[in-house]
Amino acid sequence: MIDTLISSKTRVKLLLKFFLNSNTTAYLRGLEGEFGESSNAIRLELNRLEQSEMLSSYMNGNKKMFRANIKHPLYNEIHNIVLKHVGVDKIIENVIERLGDVEQVYLCGKFAQGLDSTIIDLIFVGNIDKFYLLKLVDKVEELINRKIRYLIYSTEEWGEEDAARFNPDPLLLWTTK
């Protein structure tokens, strides 16, 4: 969907990287290795996004670090477009609200790093109807053309230390708290 609106594949990758998880930071050479593209193409897109104030930057030693500018007036809209592109909006609409006593849902894996992937990794916390979850996941996978992998924790099992075990930290998508 987003690929038809934005012709630059590098720009799409950068939007996914920074606007899926607003805590994501990166620098040019790191992005070059991650994306497998030339530093010049990435530099041009980073400069454009920084000039439009969609990205902010700061120096960390000799590295210029970039991150999403959450104060930009279009931040929320771009974030929502990226979530829709990934299919997270469908997961929330079609899965979470029908699963029973769901307290929290986290996004982890590649998407939590801001990378596109064919697999969405989720962590569900609460009293989940596992059989119903299986049915819903099958339906949503067809809608979003991605696979969903998940872990289920009861409220008693899940704690702050559990979130720290994941690399990167899971991104909280939904909570009742």
N, C-alpha and C positions, 0 to 999 in steps of 0.2 A: 504494500500500500504506500508506504512512505517513499519507496524507491521510484514510484511514478511521479511523485511531486518534486523530489529533489534528485537531480540528475547526477550529482557528484557522489559516487560511492564512498569516497573518503569523508565527505561531510556527513553522510548518513551514519557511518561508523562512529564519528566523533559525537554526533547527537546522542546515539545510543550509549556511548561510553560515559558521557557526562550528565545526561538528563534522565537516565534510568535510575541512577543513584547519585544524588547531589553531593554526597561525601567523597566521591571519586576524584582523585587528583592524578595527574600524569604530566610527563614532560616529553619533549619532541622525540628524543632518541628511544625512549621506552615505547612510545606509540609506533615508531618505525618498526621495531622488532615485533611488537604485538600484531600490527596490521599487515606486516610484510609488504609495505609500500615504501616508495621513496620519501626521504625526509622533506624534499622540496614540495611535493604534493600536500603532505600533511602540514607543513609550515604555512603554505598559502591559506589553507582552510582554517587553521588555528588563528592566523592573523585576521582573517575576515570575521570569524566569530568573536574575536576579542575586540575588534574595531566596532562591531555592532553592540558590544557590551553584553553579549550572551554568555561569554566566558570572561572570567577574571583571572589574573595571574599574579604571582609573587615569586621572589627569588628564594631558592633554598640552596645555599652554597653557590655553585656556578650553574645550577639548573633553574630554568624558568618553568615553574609549575603552573598548570592550568586547572581550573575547576569551573563548574557551572555557576553562573551569577544568579543566585536564588532571589535577588532583589530586582531582577529584570522584569518589566511588566508582562512579558510573554512567557516567563519561566513556567508557570503552572500549565499553560496551554501546550507548550512544547513537551513538558513532562507527560501530560495526558495523551498526547499524540504518540509518543514513544511507547507508553504502556499499551495503547491500543494496537500499535504495530506488533508488539511482542505477543499480545493476546492476554495479558494479565487482566484487563477489564472483563473479559469473558469468563475467566476463572473466578473472579470475585462475584460476578452476577450469577453465574450458573452453578457454581460449586459450593462456595463458602456458605452462602446464606441458607442452604438446604441440608447441611450436614449434621445438624444437632447442636450441641453446646460448644461451638468453636470460640475459643478465647483469643487466639492469635494465629496469624499466618505470616510466615517469613519467606522471602525469596532468597535463595542462596545459589551457589555455583557460579557459572559464567555470567548470568544476568546480574547478579549482585556485584560483579566486577565491572559491569557496563559493557560486556561483550555479547554479541549476538550468538545465538546457539539454536540448534534444532530441539534441544531438551530444556525444559523449564524445571528447575529443582525447587521444591517447596517443603516447608516444615509446618505441620498443623499441630496446634496445641489446644487440648480440650478433650471433651468426650465425643469422639467422632464415630459416626456410623460407617464402618469400614466397607461394608457391602454396597451401600449406597454410593460411597465415594468412588468405588471401582466403576460403577455404571456411569456416574457423572463425568469422570475423567475420560472415559471412552468417547462420550459425546463431545466434550470440549476439545479433545485432541483433533477430532474431525473438523470442528469449527475453525480452529486456529492453525491447523497444519503443523503442529509441533507435538512432541511427546512430553508427557508430564511424569516426573519422578518425584516421589514424596516420602517423607518420614512423618510418623504420627507419635506425639508425646502426650501423655496425660498431663493434667495440670500439676499433679504431684511430682511427676518425673522431670518437668522442665524447670530450669532455673537459669539465673544469669550466667553461671559458669558453663552451662550447656551451649549458650550462644557463642561463648569465647572459643569453643572447640572448632568452630567452622572458620575456614579461611577462604575468602574474606568474611568479615562479620556479616551475618544474615541481615537482610533489609526488611524491616517490619512493613508489611503491606496492609495489614488489617488487624484491628484489635477491638475488643469490647471494653477494654479498661480505659 
